[in-house]
Amino acid sequence: MSDGGQRLVDPLGTGPGYAYPVKQSNGMATAALTCGIVGILVAWMPFVVVIGIGLGVLALVFGIKGLKRSSTAGSGRGVAIAGIVTGGLALLTAIVGVVLSVLLFTVVADFIEPGPVDTDITECRLDGRNATIEGTLTNESRSERDYTLFVTLDTQVDIITFDDLDAGETVEWIAQVRTRSQLDTCRPTLIVQGPFPFGIEMDPIQS
């Protein structure tokens, strides 16, 4: 441009015909990184691992699309790559989640279903609120087993554990229960489960 015969140059280049490049948003890249991070956080958890796997796959898909879009959008390339990386890590972490899920399912199933077993009450004596209950437990399966016996009387519970019972082996047990009130008859209830998951021990439930 000129002013009074002098030529002036616009230092900012804001004259007619000049356009600034505008960067477009890259939502795919952001979604990829978000899915990848959340996937890593949950993929190791038993059973929740399914969600982690899904998020890991989504992170990879969104990351690849975000990487392609970054060339035209002018943004999001680094975020898209980070999404792809975290998505892959989420899928690797899911291996731990699968192993823990199988392990947890196995120990819980062993506790709920102890296998063939027989229990008998041979004697039950009342002394005020104190009850002494005796009986036997037989492993009727074809392999060595561990058991947990719950002896319940008047809502009070005594817990007895049996470890490494051979097939066909019979053991005697004695339970001590302090009832909530003085009873006229002694009619306990027996429930047999497998070993407590991960070796957790419980104290008798009595108040």
Buried (B, 14 or more C-beta within 10 A) or exposed (E): EEEEEEEEEEEEEEEEEEEEEEEEEBBBBBBBBBBBBBBBBBBBBBEBBBBBBBBBBBBBBBBBBBBEBBEEBEBBBEBBBBBBBBBBBBBEBBEBBBEBBEEBEEBEEBBEEBBEBEBEBEEBEBEEBEBBBBBEBBBBBEEEBBBBBBBBBBEBBBBBBBEEBEEEBEEEBEBEBBBEEEBEEBEBEBEBBBBBBEEEEEEBEBE
